[in-house]
């Protein structure tokens, strides 16, 4: 199967997908072979020894399109006038809180707007507030946050406005192979035995949203997994009415996954050596940033629990006897199982940070249309 007749995947409702058609295909090959084991002049397994082998291989790429809400790169300098204008304040200084002494908001706390000396109660609380309306002072902007927000891709949807303004179309590859092999042996007329071994391997990934280390990854990542299992079985006919069976089985899987953006040292953003070292105890990756309230943008950085490793091992031993008597089957036996789950999964080894409008809105204790999540985060 290939994508020769496929169309470009749909975007979000109301957002036209202008991207190119992604690579999309699925190719599978495989086969089986089996029969008696025959080695000329060495061994004749006719009616005694048999083999079976199967193999399959798959290469695929699935096209995908996702739409995100990303900040305007111009805001990273602290200038939000393209969004809020230059006359009506929307961003307030978190360090300027004062107690309103009169009016309808008496007894509440309020803040002074950047670039405005007006206060809610008409007093002089904001007389010393400098700057410009809807612009953050450069000296107050966190360099760490500023550098982190720079990993957001730039908006690329024409006319989309503030939200649903970035669209990415690409392919998600996957490679898989698997085989089974089995040998059956009629040891004697009443004793049949077989040995089976199976193995599989898969390498894949999730969609790389931003094409960099800060891709959210949708709680997935780049992974590879190898599994194998085997069993040894013996069935013995002691008498026409008494059968015995013994079986041993083993299976093991190794699964490893890292964020789709790969390994990332937080020190690259300006975090100190202690923070970076602590992150390295679990797994260095891009920190997670979430946004809410006024300014509900898409996540930046892995969504969490993306670094994952497990290698479970299972073994079993079973034995049974079946007695056929007067039209009835009586079965006795036992089974022992050992199940070992070796597992780790880190949540946010490089930290998770969230921002909303509460740090830059006019009234700290109540939400309104003022304040903005990106501005709050830029202030650290």
C-alpha positions, 0 to 999 in steps of 0.5 A: 500500500502506498499513498499515491492516491491519498490526499493531504490529511484534514486539519482542524475544523475551519483551518485549511491544511496547506501543507504537502502530502506526507509520506504514507505507505505500508509494505509487508512481506513474509512467508512460511516453510515447514516439513520433515527434517531431511539431511541426505546421508545423515538423518531421515526425519520422515514421520519423526522430526518436523520443522516450521518457520514463519517470518513477517516484516512491515515498514509503514509511515502514517501521515498526520496533521495537527493544529496548535496554538502558539504565541507570537514571537514578537511577544518574547521581547515583552511587547504585547501591543500587537495583541492589546493595543497601546491605549487600554491596559491589559497587563498589570505589574505583579509587584504593585498590589495595593488595597483599594480604599474606596469605590465598588472594589473597596477592600479588594487588592488591585495592581497598577498597569504598566505605563499607567498611573491610574488607580482603581480608587483614584488615589496615588498608589500608581503614581510611580508606575513607569513603562509603557502600556502593555509592554513588560520592562526588559529588566523584568523578563526572565532570560530562562523563560524567554529562551524556552518560549523561543522553542515554540514554532512561529505561527504559519496559518494565514489569518488564524489570529491568536489561536489555532495558528500553527499547523504541522503535517508529517509522517510517523514511521514504524518498522516491525519484524517477527519470526516463529520457529518450531521443531516437533519430534516423535521421540517414541510412538507414545512420546511427542515433544516440541520446542518453539522459539519466537522473536519480534522487534519494533522501532517507531515514534510519535508525531514530532509536533514542533520538530525540535526538543520541545515537542509535546509528543502526546504522551508518547515518544521514540521507542524500540522494543524487542520481545522473545518467547519460547516453550518446551512441551512433552506429551506422553501416552503411558497407556491408551487411557492415561496421558501426561503432559509437561510444559515449560514456557518463558517470555521476555520483553524489553521496551525503551522510550524517550521523548520524541524531542530526544535528550535535552539538557535544561542548562541550555535554557539557563537553568543552573548546574544543580537543576541540570544535575537533579534532572539527570538523575532520571532523564534530561529532557526539555522542561514542560510548560503549560498555559491556561486562563487568558492565553490558553496556548498549546503545551511546550515540552514533553507532556510527561511520563514519556521516558519509559522503560520496562523489561518484564519476564515471565516463566511457567512450569506446568504438569498434568495427568489425564485418566480416561475412565468409563466415559469420564476424563479425570485431570490432575496437575499443577502449575508454577508461574514467576512474573517479574515486572521491571519498570520505571517511568518518569513524570517530569524529570526536568520539571513542569511549569504552569502559567495563567493570567493571574500574575498579570491581571488587575485584580489578583483574587478574581479573574477578568479579561486582563492578564495574559499567561505568556506575560506572566511566564515571562516575568518568571 
